[in-house]
């Protein structure tokens, strides 16, 4: 009876202790969250309950499985499995705790910061820091799990003995990957591009959606995702429309007839901008910027608070101005001449008149 009862008591006791400890931890975190509503740290730490329970239960079983007589014929294998689970759950707990701290830091900063550019910069930095911490924890956990196997210890000693040669070979083989890694750190702390910035890369306009240690994702206006290595942003020129502020200035062009009422169009533009909610009121003007033998080029300059709004303002101004010209000034639209032009006036006795007389004589 004892060989059966003792394992049941150990397993049941470990589960009870784990549940009670998890309940007490959750109670303490909820009370701390109620006392400190200014920070979300304590509420975010509640996400650590599952890995905490797994790690605690595994640690209790790992320390008492031999005395309890759990699977005596396979005690070594059971101890190895419990050790691996304990390492994995501890790494899981460490990643959850680091994520909670990073998210809490960013949330507190975002709630008090007034500069949107600085908020996006901090978001980019904390995201990359979180990824670095996660990668380090995973690598350390995997290394610790491998070192629990005796054959791997000998391999580890050999690797350490030849670390210099392997480091040189790995550095040459992974030159591109290491370049992207350092480029990601340079972007994170060099403040060249941030999550949420509006950029133009390879003639594609979009918003930076994700930055990792090796690649960067740009979401275009038509919901496509362009993924490129972060080294692109440290080695090639690109447009960052959010750098120095998100405000944008846009241009709208029309090709019209020479008889177009420019003054009336200028007045109409002011009324149109007042009717468009996306216009931020910073600027709006209209001028003739070019001429051709058949048309003139009219340009309107509009402003908005960001790239999305300036696109909306440009489209609205272009559409409404054309509609107004068609309805009230159709003569302003470009026309194709189908009759000969009127001859220039000639003065009696002038060069033109003399030319005409010579032509008549001929």
Secondary structure, DSSP 8 states (H G I E B T S, - for coil): -HHHHHHHHHHHHHHHHHHHHHHHHHHHHHHHHHH-TT-SHHHHHGGGHHHHHHHHHHHHHHHHHHHHTTTGGGHHHHHHHHHHHHHHHHHHHHHHHHHHHHHHHHHHHHHH---HHHHHHHHHHHHHHHHHHHHHHHHHHHHHHHHTSHHHHHHHHHHHHTHHHHHHHHHHHTHHHHHHHHHHHHHHHHTSS-TT-EEEETTEEEEEEEE-SSEEEEEETTS-EEEEETTHHHHS--EETTTT-S-EEEEEEEEE-TT--HHHHHHHHHHHHHH-TTEEEEEEEEEEEEE-SS-EEEEEEEEESSHHHHHHHHHHHHHHHHHHHHHH-GGGB-----S--------TTSHHHHHHHHHHH-
